[in-house]
Amino acid sequence: MARGRFISDFEADLIRIGHAAGIDNATIARAMGRHKSAIGKYLRRMEDEQTIGNLPTCFVGDQIAEMIRREGGRP
């Protein structure tokens, strides 16, 4: 039984973009307001399902990756 909120499709895309941009799980988690362990668990799930490479429109990916870096940075 799940203990936390489910990962939405939009959040899954954010995780994929962050991972593809080489952003660490902790930064992705802070940007999304999630726990680092939830990001890691979902990444493993996507790798097992072979959906980790299903990135959304590429020209938006760089902008979203920059937002994740900015929002997930430590103050």
Secondary structure per residue as TSV (DSSP state, phi and psi in degrees):
chain	resnum	aa	ss	phi	psi
A	1	M	-	360.0	133.5
A	2	A	-	-70.0	140.8
A	3	R	-	-100.1	-28.0
A	4	G	S	-111.4	-172.4
A	5	R	-	-68.8	149.4
A	6	F	-	-73.6	152.3
A	7	I	-	-82.3	122.5
A	8	S	-	-77.4	168.2
A	9	D	H	-61.3	-38.9
A	10	F	H	-63.0	-44.6
A	11	E	H	-64.7	-37.5
A	12	A	H	-61.2	-40.4
A	13	D	H	-64.5	-39.6
A	14	L	H	-61.4	-41.9
A	15	I	H	-63.7	-44.5
A	16	R	H	-60.4	-46.2
A	17	I	H	-63.7	-46.6
A	18	G	H	-60.4	-44.2
A	19	H	H	-63.0	-45.4
A	20	A	H	-63.9	-30.3
A	21	A	T	-84.9	-0.4
A	22	G	T	79.8	20.6
A	23	I	-	-83.8	135.4
A	24	D	-	-73.2	158.8
A	25	N	H	-59.0	-36.7
A	26	A	H	-64.3	-40.8
A	27	T	H	-67.9	-42.3
A	28	I	H	-60.7	-44.9
A	29	A	H	-61.2	-45.4
A	30	R	H	-62.7	-40.6
A	31	A	H	-64.4	-31.7
A	32	M	H	-96.0	-8.4
A	33	G	T	72.1	33.6
A	34	R	-	-118.8	173.3
A	35	H	-	-87.5	146.8
A	36	K	H	-57.9	-37.4
A	37	S	H	-65.9	-34.1
A	38	A	H	-66.5	-38.3
A	39	I	H	-66.3	-46.7
A	40	G	H	-61.3	-42.6
A	41	K	H	-63.2	-42.6
A	42	Y	H	-70.2	-35.5
A	43	L	H	-60.8	-45.0
A	44	R	H	-61.0	-40.1
A	45	R	H	-61.9	-45.2
A	46	M	H	-65.8	-36.4
A	47	E	H	-65.2	-43.3
A	48	D	H	-61.8	-39.4
A	49	E	H	-82.8	-5.0
A	50	Q	T	58.4	38.9
A	51	T	-	-112.2	5.4
A	52	I	T	-62.5	-27.8
A	53	G	T	-90.0	4.1
A	54	N	-	-81.1	68.5
A	55	L	-	-77.2	145.6
A	56	P	-	-71.9	-175.5
A	57	T	-	-41.6	123.9
A	58	C	H	-63.0	-37.7
A	59	F	H	-68.3	-18.4
A	60	V	H	-90.3	-23.6
A	61	G	H	-56.5	-43.8
A	62	D	H	-63.5	-38.9
A	63	Q	H	-67.6	-39.7
A	64	I	H	-68.9	-39.9
A	65	A	H	-60.0	-41.3
A	66	E	H	-65.0	-38.8
A	67	M	H	-62.9	-41.1
A	68	I	H	-62.4	-44.2
A	69	R	H	-60.4	-45.3
A	70	R	H	-66.7	-49.0
A	71	E	H	-75.0	-27.5
A	72	G	H	-91.0	-4.8
A	73	G	S	-67.4	153.2
A	74	R	-	-81.7	138.7
A	75	P	-	-69.0	360.0
